[in-house]
Amino acid sequence: MSNSIGAALSSVHDRIHQAESQAQRPSGAVQLIAVSKTFPADAIRDAWQHGQRAFGENYVQEFTDKLELLKDLPVEWHFIGPIQSNKTRIVAEHAHWVHSVDRSKIAERLSAQRPETMPALNVCLQVNVSGEDSKSGCAPDEVASLARLISGLPRLQLRGLMCIPEPTEDHERLGRQFSLLSSLLQQLNSQGFTLDTLSMGMSSDLDLAVREGATMVRVGTAIFGARHYL
Ligand SMILES: *Cc1c(COP(=O)(O)O)cnc(C)c1O
């Protein structure tokens, strides 16, 4: 059990608590999802030993491998990456949450493939808040209709919205994008939804996201270190 992951986790918790208190939000309002993509299963064990229970993965193949390697640990799995429609089954059968639902076909397949013996799959609708062409996520003006569609699917539980803002250090731009997601959630709730989740904020901008109302932050680098892609 390496000390460095434990130390990194506690400093991320400190940042979250500080941001919660600066925003006058209750302590514990924000859940930390540890994003373990590209890191080995042992890094997850290590973080688990330090009390972390919720982990985020982006790639279906890597998720599949880690499920097998970690089947002795009751990890709370969050799938946060783009999903191709022919790869939904393993996610439907094993994830507790999917943050990256951005079109009807994926939502319909996840619902159809969610086993009856499991609770409904918690999902967030991913929104492209920056308007970048290359980004996953539905357009802000599609949110209401997709939210209605997902709410009608029997094996999904729509919990809220998720975004990945533009990669910029410009806090004002980031703040506007987080605040757009937050106001889209409020609009849905004023139309009769009862959504409780805003999944936004990563290693570099979680403080800002918490200030704008994040209830889940997805943090990789600040816990596990820099990623090295093969
Ligand atoms: C990789 C990733 C993260 C974590 O990013 P860091 O900057 O390493 O904290 C969060 N969310 C999504 C969707 C990701 O793909």
PDBQT file of the ligand as one rigid body, heavy atoms in Angstrom, charges set to zero:
ROOT
HETATM    1  C1  LIG A 301      -9.802  11.372 -17.471  1.00  0.00    +0.000 C 
HETATM    2  C2  LIG A 301     -11.100  11.939 -17.061  1.00  0.00    +0.000 A 
HETATM    3  C3  LIG A 301     -11.249  12.596 -15.836  1.00  0.00    +0.000 A 
HETATM    4  C4  LIG A 301     -10.106  12.836 -14.874  1.00  0.00    +0.000 C 
HETATM    5  O1  LIG A 301      -9.277  13.855 -15.343  1.00  0.00    +0.000 OA
HETATM    6  P1  LIG A 301      -8.032  14.393 -14.473  1.00  0.00    +0.000 P 
HETATM    7  O2  LIG A 301      -7.699  15.678 -15.123  1.00  0.00    +0.000 OA
HETATM    8  O3  LIG A 301      -6.964  13.372 -14.589  1.00  0.00    +0.000 OA
HETATM    9  O4  LIG A 301      -8.495  14.555 -13.084  1.00  0.00    +0.000 OA
HETATM   10  C5  LIG A 301     -12.514  13.037 -15.491  1.00  0.00    +0.000 A 
HETATM   11  N1  LIG A 301     -13.575  12.863 -16.299  1.00  0.00    +0.000 NA
HETATM   12  C6  LIG A 301     -13.466  12.252 -17.484  1.00  0.00    +0.000 A 
HETATM   13  C7  LIG A 301     -14.674  12.080 -18.327  1.00  0.00    +0.000 C 
HETATM   14  C8  LIG A 301     -12.237  11.781 -17.905  1.00  0.00    +0.000 A 
HETATM   15  O5  LIG A 301     -12.146  11.187 -19.099  1.00  0.00    +0.000 OA
ENDROOT
TORSDOF 0
